[in-house]
Amino acid sequence: MALKSGNYGIQMKINSYYLLLAGPALLIFTLLTAPPLAGMSAPAWHVTGLMLWMILWWISEVMPIPVTSILPMIFIPLLGIDKMDAATAPYAHPLIFLFFGGFFLSIAMEKTGLHQRIALKALQFTGQKPAAQVAGLMAVTAFLSMWMSNTATAVMMLPIGLSMIKMAHASNQDDFGKAVLLAIAYSASIGGIATLIGTPPNALLAAYLSKSYQIQISFADWMLVGVPLALVMLAVCWIWLCKFHFKLPASSDGQHNFKQELAALGPLRRSEALVLLVFTLAAVSWISQQWLVKWTGLPLSDTMIALIAATVLFVLPGEQQQRLLVWKDSQQVPWGVLLLFGGGLSMADQIQKTGVSELLAQQLSLLQGIPPVFILLTVTTLIIFLTEVTSNTATAAAFLPLLGPVAVSMDLSPLYLVVPAALAASFAFMLPVATPPNAIVFASGKLQIKDMVKAGLVLNLVGIVAISIASSWLGPMLQ
């Protein structure tokens, strides 16, 4: 067995080595050969090579995703495709700073423990029925995931879920435990699609549409699509887990445990109250941003609101006159995600500038004879199952710049394909490696891979239908 494991490890290293070399080889090939299409310029051909290199490394993760994301800053000016200023400008896109500000709100909630208080406060009203407790758990997890990272939400909710399982004294406690853990993972992913800052693909989509097609999606605009879809998927997920897939016990003592844990937190502290105030004002401002602009006459944007909220958190004092946030807290910001945003937008910008998107649209004109709904279903299915084994943000960064031109080639708005692609990137329910929330609950040791595959496959299939319907009916609201 040891020999087998060693050979497997060597084989994996060899495969990684090949993938590592294959990336730059794709760019070198375009440098040594003439453009294959009539009317294709040399810069467009070189951008194609760089794009394929980045897609390969992003999807295989043979290199850290943030490292792959800095390639445009190196090769776009180095190859004379564009100036350094043009290559680096997308890394400072306003929507990247929207996410940046949102991260600090999330960090402040975690630092003060406000997120745990919100969760326990809500869960104490769920009653004694396990199905109702799972519903409450999912609602709280999804709500927190709308504003915090999916990973942080799952990490925080896991101990609460484990205490629920411990308090459920029943012969079919095993089913209840699996339902609770999967509910945490799935609702963390589902909740993230509801807002622009809930999960990176959402903000990446908005930034791509703004940069490439001058289509502006506000925080409130996105919620018109994201919230209804999230509510539907949460309901479907709860019905599937609690009414069909698992047999839950008739009652549980979890409610008493929630009250005990809430009491242990003590009264609401000053720091929690201030973070709650800043969070509430930011959320209300995002939702009513267009009305605020008209009322105040100020050019308020979603990004500006996020940065104001983040700045206020560094100013306000909590207990013992210590600021709610200090710069050391910025170490928790996932800077790699912001680099990934920038790399994806920089490549999308060059795909547009060099005419690659137009050439791609021309080559795909044959798709005009295929019903658009078939293309929509195909794209949604591909992304959902691809993101089971790849980073959802990297998948979105790789495919959005390609799908926009495909939609245009079919005489459709780019929204028709890029919106479902971004949503589908967050719908990975089958494997522990698919998303951090899946991995976090799997690490509890109370789930087997087959449990997640059986439960997740149904949700993947439902997700394909739900995303397709939401994109067709609600997508036009984003115009």
Contacts in CASP RR format, 6 or more apart in sequence:
PFRMAT RR
TARGET T0000
AUTHOR 0000-0000-0000
METHOD contacts of the structure
MODEL  1
MALKSGNYGIQMKINSYYLLLAGPALLIFTLLTAPPLAGMSAPAWHVTGL
MLWMILWWISEVMPIPVTSILPMIFIPLLGIDKMDAATAPYAHPLIFLFF
GGFFLSIAMEKTGLHQRIALKALQFTGQKPAAQVAGLMAVTAFLSMWMSN
TATAVMMLPIGLSMIKMAHASNQDDFGKAVLLAIAYSASIGGIATLIGTP
PNALLAAYLSKSYQIQISFADWMLVGVPLALVMLAVCWIWLCKFHFKLPA
SSDGQHNFKQELAALGPLRRSEALVLLVFTLAAVSWISQQWLVKWTGLPL
SDTMIALIAATVLFVLPGEQQQRLLVWKDSQQVPWGVLLLFGGGLSMADQ
IQKTGVSELLAQQLSLLQGIPPVFILLTVTTLIIFLTEVTSNTATAAAFL
PLLGPVAVSMDLSPLYLVVPAALAASFAFMLPVATPPNAIVFASGKLQIK
DMVKAGLVLNLVGIVAISIASSWLGPMLQ
16 60 0 8 1.000
16 62 0 8 1.000
19 56 0 8 1.000
19 57 0 8 1.000
19 60 0 8 1.000
19 62 0 8 1.000
20 62 0 8 1.000
20 63 0 8 1.000
22 56 0 8 1.000
23 52 0 8 1.000
23 53 0 8 1.000
23 56 0 8 1.000
23 57 0 8 1.000
24 53 0 8 1.000
26 49 0 8 1.000
26 52 0 8 1.000
26 53 0 8 1.000
26 56 0 8 1.000
27 46 0 8 1.000
27 49 0 8 1.000
27 50 0 8 1.000
27 52 0 8 1.000
27 53 0 8 1.000
27 75 0 8 1.000
29 49 0 8 1.000
30 45 0 8 1.000
30 46 0 8 1.000
30 48 0 8 1.000
30 49 0 8 1.000
31 46 0 8 1.000
31 79 0 8 1.000
33 45 0 8 1.000
34 45 0 8 1.000
35 41 0 8 1.000
35 42 0 8 1.000
35 44 0 8 1.000
35 45 0 8 1.000
36 45 0 8 1.000
37 359 0 8 1.000
37 363 0 8 1.000
39 359 0 8 1.000
40 359 0 8 1.000
41 354 0 8 1.000
41 355 0 8 1.000
43 79 0 8 1.000
43 80 0 8 1.000
43 81 0 8 1.000
43 82 0 8 1.000
43 354 0 8 1.000
44 354 0 8 1.000
44 355 0 8 1.000
44 356 0 8 1.000
44 359 0 8 1.000
46 79 0 8 1.000
46 81 0 8 1.000
47 76 0 8 1.000
47 81 0 8 1.000
47 347 0 8 1.000
47 350 0 8 1.000
47 351 0 8 1.000
47 354 0 8 1.000
47 356 0 8 1.000
48 356 0 8 1.000
50 71 0 8 1.000
50 72 0 8 1.000
50 75 0 8 1.000
50 76 0 8 1.000
50 79 0 8 1.000
50 347 0 8 1.000
50 350 0 8 1.000
51 347 0 8 1.000
51 351 0 8 1.000
51 356 0 8 1.000
51 401 0 8 1.000
53 71 0 8 1.000
54 68 0 8 1.000
54 69 0 8 1.000
54 71 0 8 1.000
54 72 0 8 1.000
54 343 0 8 1.000
54 344 0 8 1.000
54 347 0 8 1.000
54 398 0 8 1.000
55 398 0 8 1.000
56 62 0 8 1.000
57 63 0 8 1.000
57 68 0 8 1.000
58 65 0 8 1.000
58 68 0 8 1.000
58 390 0 8 1.000
58 391 0 8 1.000
58 394 0 8 1.000
58 395 0 8 1.000
58 397 0 8 1.000
58 398 0 8 1.000
59 386 0 8 1.000
59 390 0 8 1.000
59 394 0 8 1.000
59 395 0 8 1.000
59 398 0 8 1.000
61 390 0 8 1.000
61 391 0 8 1.000
61 394 0 8 1.000
65 336 0 8 1.000
65 340 0 8 1.000
65 391 0 8 1.000
65 393 0 8 1.000
65 394 0 8 1.000
66 335 0 8 1.000
66 336 0 8 1.000
66 339 0 8 1.000
66 340 0 8 1.000
69 336 0 8 1.000
69 339 0 8 1.000
69 340 0 8 1.000
69 342 0 8 1.000
69 343 0 8 1.000
69 344 0 8 1.000
69 397 0 8 1.000
70 339 0 8 1.000
70 343 0 8 1.000
71 343 0 8 1.000
72 87 0 8 1.000
72 343 0 8 1.000
72 344 0 8 1.000
72 346 0 8 1.000
72 347 0 8 1.000
72 350 0 8 1.000
73 84 0 8 1.000
73 87 0 8 1.000
73 88 0 8 1.000
73 91 0 8 1.000
73 343 0 8 1.000
73 346 0 8 1.000
75 81 0 8 1.000
76 82 0 8 1.000
76 84 0 8 1.000
76 86 0 8 1.000
76 87 0 8 1.000
76 346 0 8 1.000
76 350 0 8 1.000
77 83 0 8 1.000
77 84 0 8 1.000
77 87 0 8 1.000
81 350 0 8 1.000
81 354 0 8 1.000
82 350 0 8 1.000
82 353 0 8 1.000
86 349 0 8 1.000
86 353 0 8 1.000
87 346 0 8 1.000
87 350 0 8 1.000
88 346 0 8 1.000
89 346 0 8 1.000
89 349 0 8 1.000
90 207 0 8 1.000
90 211 0 8 1.000
90 342 0 8 1.000
90 343 0 8 1.000
90 344 0 8 1.000
90 345 0 8 1.000
90 346 0 8 1.000
90 348 0 8 1.000
90 349 0 8 1.000
91 338 0 8 1.000
91 339 0 8 1.000
91 341 0 8 1.000
91 342 0 8 1.000
91 343 0 8 1.000
91 345 0 8 1.000
91 346 0 8 1.000
93 207 0 8 1.000
93 210 0 8 1.000
93 211 0 8 1.000
93 341 0 8 1.000
93 342 0 8 1.000
93 345 0 8 1.000
94 207 0 8 1.000
94 210 0 8 1.000
94 301 0 8 1.000
94 303 0 8 1.000
95 196 0 8 1.000
95 203 0 8 1.000
95 206 0 8 1.000
95 207 0 8 1.000
95 210 0 8 1.000
95 302 0 8 1.000
95 303 0 8 1.000
95 341 0 8 1.000
96 203 0 8 1.000
96 207 0 8 1.000
96 338 0 8 1.000
96 341 0 8 1.000
96 342 0 8 1.000
96 345 0 8 1.000
97 303 0 8 1.000
97 306 0 8 1.000
97 307 0 8 1.000
98 196 0 8 1.000
98 197 0 8 1.000
98 203 0 8 1.000
98 219 0 8 1.000
98 302 0 8 1.000
98 303 0 8 1.000
98 306 0 8 1.000
99 197 0 8 1.000
99 200 0 8 1.000
99 203 0 8 1.000
99 306 0 8 1.000
99 337 0 8 1.000
99 338 0 8 1.000
99 341 0 8 1.000
100 306 0 8 1.000
100 307 0 8 1.000
100 310 0 8 1.000
100 333 0 8 1.000
100 338 0 8 1.000
101 306 0 8 1.000
101 307 0 8 1.000
101 309 0 8 1.000
101 310 0 8 1.000
102 147 0 8 1.000
102 197 0 8 1.000
102 306 0 8 1.000
102 309 0 8 1.000
102 310 0 8 1.000
103 149 0 8 1.000
103 332 0 8 1.000
103 333 0 8 1.000
103 334 0 8 1.000
104 309 0 8 1.000
104 310 0 8 1.000
104 313 0 8 1.000
104 325 0 8 1.000
104 329 0 8 1.000
104 330 0 8 1.000
104 333 0 8 1.000
105 147 0 8 1.000
105 278 0 8 1.000
105 279 0 8 1.000
105 282 0 8 1.000
105 306 0 8 1.000
105 309 0 8 1.000
105 310 0 8 1.000
105 313 0 8 1.000
106 147 0 8 1.000
106 148 0 8 1.000
106 149 0 8 1.000
106 152 0 8 1.000
107 325 0 8 1.000
107 329 0 8 1.000
107 332 0 8 1.000
107 333 0 8 1.000
108 114 0 8 1.000
108 275 0 8 1.000
108 278 0 8 1.000
108 279 0 8 1.000
108 313 0 8 1.000
108 324 0 8 1.000
108 325 0 8 1.000
108 329 0 8 1.000
109 115 0 8 1.000
109 144 0 8 1.000
109 147 0 8 1.000
109 148 0 8 1.000
109 275 0 8 1.000
109 279 0 8 1.000
110 148 0 8 1.000
110 152 0 8 1.000
110 156 0 8 1.000
110 332 0 8 1.000
111 324 0 8 1.000
111 325 0 8 1.000
111 329 0 8 1.000
112 269 0 8 1.000
112 271 0 8 1.000
112 272 0 8 1.000
112 275 0 8 1.000
112 324 0 8 1.000
113 272 0 8 1.000
114 272 0 8 1.000
114 275 0 8 1.000
114 276 0 8 1.000
114 279 0 8 1.000
115 144 0 8 1.000
115 148 0 8 1.000
115 152 0 8 1.000
115 153 0 8 1.000
115 156 0 8 1.000
116 156 0 8 1.000
116 160 0 8 1.000
116 265 0 8 1.000
117 262 0 8 1.000
117 265 0 8 1.000
117 268 0 8 1.000
117 272 0 8 1.000
118 140 0 8 1.000
118 143 0 8 1.000
118 144 0 8 1.000
119 140 0 8 1.000
119 141 0 8 1.000
119 144 0 8 1.000
119 156 0 8 1.000
119 157 0 8 1.000
119 160 0 8 1.000
120 160 0 8 1.000
120 258 0 8 1.000
120 261 0 8 1.000
120 262 0 8 1.000
120 265 0 8 1.000
121 262 0 8 1.000
122 136 0 8 1.000
122 139 0 8 1.000
122 140 0 8 1.000
123 133 0 8 1.000
123 136 0 8 1.000
123 137 0 8 1.000
123 140 0 8 1.000
123 160 0 8 1.000
123 255 0 8 1.000
123 258 0 8 1.000
124 255 0 8 1.000
124 258 0 8 1.000
124 259 0 8 1.000
124 262 0 8 1.000
126 132 0 8 1.000
126 133 0 8 1.000
126 135 0 8 1.000
126 136 0 8 1.000
126 137 0 8 1.000
126 255 0 8 1.000
126 258 0 8 1.000
127 133 0 8 1.000
127 255 0 8 1.000
128 251 0 8 1.000
128 252 0 8 1.000
128 253 0 8 1.000
128 254 0 8 1.000
128 255 0 8 1.000
129 250 0 8 1.000
129 251 0 8 1.000
129 252 0 8 1.000
130 168 0 8 1.000
130 176 0 8 1.000
130 179 0 8 1.000
130 242 0 8 1.000
130 248 0 8 1.000
130 249 0 8 1.000
130 250 0 8 1.000
130 251 0 8 1.000
130 252 0 8 1.000
131 238 0 8 1.000
131 242 0 8 1.000
131 243 0 8 1.000
131 248 0 8 1.000
133 164 0 8 1.000
133 252 0 8 1.000
133 254 0 8 1.000
133 255 0 8 1.000
134 179 0 8 1.000
134 180 0 8 1.000
134 183 0 8 1.000
134 238 0 8 1.000
134 241 0 8 1.000
134 242 0 8 1.000
134 248 0 8 1.000
135 238 0 8 1.000
135 242 0 8 1.000
137 157 0 8 1.000
137 160 0 8 1.000
137 161 0 8 1.000
137 164 0 8 1.000
137 180 0 8 1.000
137 183 0 8 1.000
137 184 0 8 1.000
137 187 0 8 1.000
138 183 0 8 1.000
138 184 0 8 1.000
138 186 0 8 1.000
138 187 0 8 1.000
138 234 0 8 1.000
138 237 0 8 1.000
138 238 0 8 1.000
139 187 0 8 1.000
139 234 0 8 1.000
140 157 0 8 1.000
141 153 0 8 1.000
141 154 0 8 1.000
141 157 0 8 1.000
141 183 0 8 1.000
141 184 0 8 1.000
141 187 0 8 1.000
141 188 0 8 1.000
141 191 0 8 1.000
142 187 0 8 1.000
142 188 0 8 1.000
142 190 0 8 1.000
142 191 0 8 1.000
142 192 0 8 1.000
142 194 0 8 1.000
142 230 0 8 1.000
142 234 0 8 1.000
143 191 0 8 1.000
144 153 0 8 1.000
144 156 0 8 1.000
144 157 0 8 1.000
145 153 0 8 1.000
145 187 0 8 1.000
145 188 0 8 1.000
145 189 0 8 1.000
145 190 0 8 1.000
145 191 0 8 1.000
145 192 0 8 1.000
145 198 0 8 1.000
145 199 0 8 1.000
146 191 0 8 1.000
146 192 0 8 1.000
146 194 0 8 1.000
146 195 0 8 1.000
146 198 0 8 1.000
146 230 0 8 1.000
147 195 0 8 1.000
147 197 0 8 1.000
147 198 0 8 1.000
147 279 0 8 1.000
147 283 0 8 1.000
148 198 0 8 1.000
149 198 0 8 1.000
149 334 0 8 1.000
150 188 0 8 1.000
150 189 0 8 1.000
150 191 0 8 1.000
150 192 0 8 1.000
150 198 0 8 1.000
150 199 0 8 1.000
150 435 0 8 1.000
150 436 0 8 1.000
150 437 0 8 1.000
151 188 0 8 1.000
151 436 0 8 1.000
151 437 0 8 1.000
151 440 0 8 1.000
153 188 0 8 1.000
153 437 0 8 1.000
154 184 0 8 1.000
154 185 0 8 1.000
154 188 0 8 1.000
154 436 0 8 1.000
154 437 0 8 1.000
154 440 0 8 1.000
154 441 0 8 1.000
155 440 0 8 1.000
157 184 0 8 1.000
157 188 0 8 1.000
158 181 0 8 1.000
158 184 0 8 1.000
158 440 0 8 1.000
158 441 0 8 1.000
158 444 0 8 1.000
160 258 0 8 1.000
160 261 0 8 1.000
161 180 0 8 1.000
161 181 0 8 1.000
161 184 0 8 1.000
162 444 0 8 1.000
163 254 0 8 1.000
163 257 0 8 1.000
163 261 0 8 1.000
164 177 0 8 1.000
164 180 0 8 1.000
164 252 0 8 1.000
164 254 0 8 1.000
164 257 0 8 1.000
165 173 0 8 1.000
165 176 0 8 1.000
165 177 0 8 1.000
165 180 0 8 1.000
165 181 0 8 1.000
165 446 0 8 1.000
166 257 0 8 1.000
167 252 0 8 1.000
167 253 0 8 1.000
167 254 0 8 1.000
167 256 0 8 1.000
167 257 0 8 1.000
168 176 0 8 1.000
168 177 0 8 1.000
168 249 0 8 1.000
168 252 0 8 1.000
168 253 0 8 1.000
168 254 0 8 1.000
169 252 0 8 1.000
169 253 0 8 1.000
170 176 0 8 1.000
170 249 0 8 1.000
170 250 0 8 1.000
170 251 0 8 1.000
170 252 0 8 1.000
171 249 0 8 1.000
172 247 0 8 1.000
172 248 0 8 1.000
172 249 0 8 1.000
173 249 0 8 1.000
175 246 0 8 1.000
175 247 0 8 1.000
175 248 0 8 1.000
176 246 0 8 1.000
176 248 0 8 1.000
176 249 0 8 1.000
176 252 0 8 1.000
177 446 0 8 1.000
178 246 0 8 1.000
178 446 0 8 1.000
178 447 0 8 1.000
178 451 0 8 1.000
178 455 0 8 1.000
179 241 0 8 1.000
179 242 0 8 1.000
179 245 0 8 1.000
179 246 0 8 1.000
179 248 0 8 1.000
181 441 0 8 1.000
181 444 0 8 1.000
181 446 0 8 1.000
181 447 0 8 1.000
182 241 0 8 1.000
182 441 0 8 1.000
182 447 0 8 1.000
182 451 0 8 1.000
182 452 0 8 1.000
182 455 0 8 1.000
182 456 0 8 1.000
183 237 0 8 1.000
183 238 0 8 1.000
183 241 0 8 1.000
184 437 0 8 1.000
184 441 0 8 1.000
185 429 0 8 1.000
185 435 0 8 1.000
185 437 0 8 1.000
185 438 0 8 1.000
185 440 0 8 1.000
185 441 0 8 1.000
185 442 0 8 1.000
185 452 0 8 1.000
186 237 0 8 1.000
186 241 0 8 1.000
186 429 0 8 1.000
186 437 0 8 1.000
186 456 0 8 1.000
186 459 0 8 1.000
187 234 0 8 1.000
187 237 0 8 1.000
188 435 0 8 1.000
188 437 0 8 1.000
189 199 0 8 1.000
189 426 0 8 1.000
189 427 0 8 1.000
189 428 0 8 1.000
189 429 0 8 1.000
189 435 0 8 1.000
189 437 0 8 1.000
189 438 0 8 1.000
190 230 0 8 1.000
190 233 0 8 1.000
190 234 0 8 1.000
190 237 0 8 1.000
190 426 0 8 1.000
190 427 0 8 1.000
191 198 0 8 1.000
191 230 0 8 1.000
191 234 0 8 1.000
192 198 0 8 1.000
192 199 0 8 1.000
192 202 0 8 1.000
192 230 0 8 1.000
192 426 0 8 1.000
193 199 0 8 1.000
193 202 0 8 1.000
193 226 0 8 1.000
193 229 0 8 1.000
193 230 0 8 1.000
193 233 0 8 1.000
193 423 0 8 1.000
193 426 0 8 1.000
193 427 0 8 1.000
194 223 0 8 1.000
194 226 0 8 1.000
194 227 0 8 1.000
194 229 0 8 1.000
194 230 0 8 1.000
195 202 0 8 1.000
195 219 0 8 1.000
195 222 0 8 1.000
195 223 0 8 1.000
195 226 0 8 1.000
195 286 0 8 1.000
196 202 0 8 1.000
196 203 0 8 1.000
196 206 0 8 1.000
196 217 0 8 1.000
196 219 0 8 1.000
196 222 0 8 1.000
196 302 0 8 1.000
197 203 0 8 1.000
197 219 0 8 1.000
197 306 0 8 1.000
199 392 0 8 1.000
199 393 0 8 1.000
199 426 0 8 1.000
200 337 0 8 1.000
200 340 0 8 1.000
200 341 0 8 1.000
200 392 0 8 1.000
200 393 0 8 1.000
200 396 0 8 1.000
201 392 0 8 1.000
201 393 0 8 1.000
201 395 0 8 1.000
201 396 0 8 1.000
201 422 0 8 1.000
201 423 0 8 1.000
201 425 0 8 1.000
201 426 0 8 1.000
202 222 0 8 1.000
202 422 0 8 1.000
202 426 0 8 1.000
203 341 0 8 1.000
204 340 0 8 1.000
204 341 0 8 1.000
204 344 0 8 1.000
204 345 0 8 1.000
204 393 0 8 1.000
204 396 0 8 1.000
204 397 0 8 1.000
204 400 0 8 1.000
204 422 0 8 1.000
205 217 0 8 1.000
205 396 0 8 1.000
205 400 0 8 1.000
205 418 0 8 1.000
205 419 0 8 1.000
205 421 0 8 1.000
205 422 0 8 1.000
206 217 0 8 1.000
206 222 0 8 1.000
207 341 0 8 1.000
207 345 0 8 1.000
208 344 0 8 1.000
208 345 0 8 1.000
208 348 0 8 1.000
208 400 0 8 1.000
208 401 0 8 1.000
208 418 0 8 1.000
209 215 0 8 1.000
209 216 0 8 1.000
209 217 0 8 1.000
209 414 0 8 1.000
209 415 0 8 1.000
209 418 0 8 1.000
210 216 0 8 1.000
210 217 0 8 1.000
211 345 0 8 1.000
211 348 0 8 1.000
211 349 0 8 1.000
211 352 0 8 1.000
212 348 0 8 1.000
212 349 0 8 1.000
212 352 0 8 1.000
212 357 0 8 1.000
212 401 0 8 1.000
212 404 0 8 1.000
212 414 0 8 1.000
213 404 0 8 1.000
213 414 0 8 1.000
215 414 0 8 1.000
215 415 0 8 1.000
215 478 0 8 1.000
215 479 0 8 1.000
217 478 0 8 1.000
218 289 0 8 1.000
218 290 0 8 1.000
218 302 0 8 1.000
219 286 0 8 1.000
219 287 0 8 1.000
219 289 0 8 1.000
219 302 0 8 1.000
220 286 0 8 1.000
220 287 0 8 1.000
220 288 0 8 1.000
220 289 0 8 1.000
220 290 0 8 1.000
221 477 0 8 1.000
221 478 0 8 1.000
222 478 0 8 1.000
223 287 0 8 1.000
224 474 0 8 1.000
224 477 0 8 1.000
224 478 0 8 1.000
225 419 0 8 1.000
225 470 0 8 1.000
225 474 0 8 1.000
225 475 0 8 1.000
225 477 0 8 1.000
225 478 0 8 1.000
226 423 0 8 1.000
226 470 0 8 1.000
226 474 0 8 1.000
228 470 0 8 1.000
228 474 0 8 1.000
229 423 0 8 1.000
229 466 0 8 1.000
229 467 0 8 1.000
229 470 0 8 1.000
229 474 0 8 1.000
232 466 0 8 1.000
232 470 0 8 1.000
233 427 0 8 1.000
233 459 0 8 1.000
233 462 0 8 1.000
233 463 0 8 1.000
233 466 0 8 1.000
236 459 0 8 1.000
236 462 0 8 1.000
236 466 0 8 1.000
237 459 0 8 1.000
240 455 0 8 1.000
240 458 0 8 1.000
240 459 0 8 1.000
240 462 0 8 1.000
241 455 0 8 1.000
242 248 0 8 1.000
245 454 0 8 1.000
245 455 0 8 1.000
245 458 0 8 1.000
269 319 0 8 1.000
270 318 0 8 1.000
270 319 0 8 1.000
271 318 0 8 1.000
271 319 0 8 1.000
271 324 0 8 1.000
274 316 0 8 1.000
274 318 0 8 1.000
274 324 0 8 1.000
275 313 0 8 1.000
275 324 0 8 1.000
278 309 0 8 1.000
278 312 0 8 1.000
278 313 0 8 1.000
278 316 0 8 1.000
279 309 0 8 1.000
281 309 0 8 1.000
282 305 0 8 1.000
282 306 0 8 1.000
282 308 0 8 1.000
282 309 0 8 1.000
285 292 0 8 1.000
285 300 0 8 1.000
285 305 0 8 1.000
286 302 0 8 1.000
286 305 0 8 1.000
286 306 0 8 1.000
289 300 0 8 1.000
289 301 0 8 1.000
289 302 0 8 1.000
289 305 0 8 1.000
292 298 0 8 1.000
292 300 0 8 1.000
293 299 0 8 1.000
293 300 0 8 1.000
310 325 0 8 1.000
313 323 0 8 1.000
313 324 0 8 1.000
313 325 0 8 1.000
314 323 0 8 1.000
314 324 0 8 1.000
314 325 0 8 1.000
314 326 0 8 1.000
314 327 0 8 1.000
315 323 0 8 1.000
316 323 0 8 1.000
316 324 0 8 1.000
317 323 0 8 1.000
317 324 0 8 1.000
318 324 0 8 1.000
337 393 0 8 1.000
340 393 0 8 1.000
340 394 0 8 1.000
340 397 0 8 1.000
341 397 0 8 1.000
343 397 0 8 1.000
344 397 0 8 1.000
344 401 0 8 1.000
347 397 0 8 1.000
347 401 0 8 1.000
348 400 0 8 1.000
348 401 0 8 1.000
350 356 0 8 1.000
351 357 0 8 1.000
351 401 0 8 1.000
357 401 0 8 1.000
357 404 0 8 1.000
357 405 0 8 1.000
357 408 0 8 1.000
358 405 0 8 1.000
360 402 0 8 1.000
360 405 0 8 1.000
360 406 0 8 1.000
360 409 0 8 1.000
361 405 0 8 1.000
361 406 0 8 1.000
361 408 0 8 1.000
361 409 0 8 1.000
362 409 0 8 1.000
364 405 0 8 1.000
364 406 0 8 1.000
364 409 0 8 1.000
364 410 0 8 1.000
365 409 0 8 1.000
367 375 0 8 1.000
367 406 0 8 1.000
367 409 0 8 1.000
367 410 0 8 1.000
368 409 0 8 1.000
368 410 0 8 1.000
368 411 0 8 1.000
372 410 0 8 1.000
372 412 0 8 1.000
372 416 0 8 1.000
373 468 0 8 1.000
373 472 0 8 1.000
375 406 0 8 1.000
375 410 0 8 1.000
375 417 0 8 1.000
376 416 0 8 1.000
376 417 0 8 1.000
376 420 0 8 1.000
376 468 0 8 1.000
376 471 0 8 1.000
376 472 0 8 1.000
377 464 0 8 1.000
377 468 0 8 1.000
379 403 0 8 1.000
379 417 0 8 1.000
379 420 0 8 1.000
379 421 0 8 1.000
379 424 0 8 1.000
380 420 0 8 1.000
380 421 0 8 1.000
380 423 0 8 1.000
380 424 0 8 1.000
380 463 0 8 1.000
380 464 0 8 1.000
380 467 0 8 1.000
380 468 0 8 1.000
380 471 0 8 1.000
381 464 0 8 1.000
383 395 0 8 1.000
383 399 0 8 1.000
383 420 0 8 1.000
383 421 0 8 1.000
383 424 0 8 1.000
383 425 0 8 1.000
384 424 0 8 1.000
384 427 0 8 1.000
384 428 0 8 1.000
384 460 0 8 1.000
384 463 0 8 1.000
384 464 0 8 1.000
384 467 0 8 1.000
385 460 0 8 1.000
386 395 0 8 1.000
387 395 0 8 1.000
387 424 0 8 1.000
387 425 0 8 1.000
387 426 0 8 1.000
387 427 0 8 1.000
387 428 0 8 1.000
387 434 0 8 1.000
388 428 0 8 1.000
388 430 0 8 1.000
388 431 0 8 1.000
388 433 0 8 1.000
388 434 0 8 1.000
388 460 0 8 1.000
389 431 0 8 1.000
389 433 0 8 1.000
389 434 0 8 1.000
392 425 0 8 1.000
392 426 0 8 1.000
392 428 0 8 1.000
392 435 0 8 1.000
393 425 0 8 1.000
395 425 0 8 1.000
396 421 0 8 1.000
396 422 0 8 1.000
396 425 0 8 1.000
399 421 0 8 1.000
400 418 0 8 1.000
400 421 0 8 1.000
400 422 0 8 1.000
403 414 0 8 1.000
403 417 0 8 1.000
403 418 0 8 1.000
403 421 0 8 1.000
404 414 0 8 1.000
404 417 0 8 1.000
404 418 0 8 1.000
405 414 0 8 1.000
406 417 0 8 1.000
407 413 0 8 1.000
407 414 0 8 1.000
407 415 0 8 1.000
407 416 0 8 1.000
407 417 0 8 1.000
407 418 0 8 1.000
408 414 0 8 1.000
410 416 0 8 1.000
413 476 0 8 1.000
413 479 0 8 1.000
415 471 0 8 1.000
415 475 0 8 1.000
415 476 0 8 1.000
415 478 0 8 1.000
415 479 0 8 1.000
416 471 0 8 1.000
419 471 0 8 1.000
419 475 0 8 1.000
419 478 0 8 1.000
420 467 0 8 1.000
420 468 0 8 1.000
420 470 0 8 1.000
420 471 0 8 1.000
423 467 0 8 1.000
423 470 0 8 1.000
423 471 0 8 1.000
424 463 0 8 1.000
424 464 0 8 1.000
424 467 0 8 1.000
426 435 0 8 1.000
427 459 0 8 1.000
427 460 0 8 1.000
427 463 0 8 1.000
427 467 0 8 1.000
428 434 0 8 1.000
428 435 0 8 1.000
428 438 0 8 1.000
428 460 0 8 1.000
429 438 0 8 1.000
429 452 0 8 1.000
429 455 0 8 1.000
429 456 0 8 1.000
429 457 0 8 1.000
429 459 0 8 1.000
429 460 0 8 1.000
430 452 0 8 1.000
430 453 0 8 1.000
430 456 0 8 1.000
430 457 0 8 1.000
430 460 0 8 1.000
431 438 0 8 1.000
431 449 0 8 1.000
431 452 0 8 1.000
431 453 0 8 1.000
432 438 0 8 1.000
432 439 0 8 1.000
432 442 0 8 1.000
432 443 0 8 1.000
432 449 0 8 1.000
432 452 0 8 1.000
433 439 0 8 1.000
438 452 0 8 1.000
441 447 0 8 1.000
442 449 0 8 1.000
442 452 0 8 1.000
END
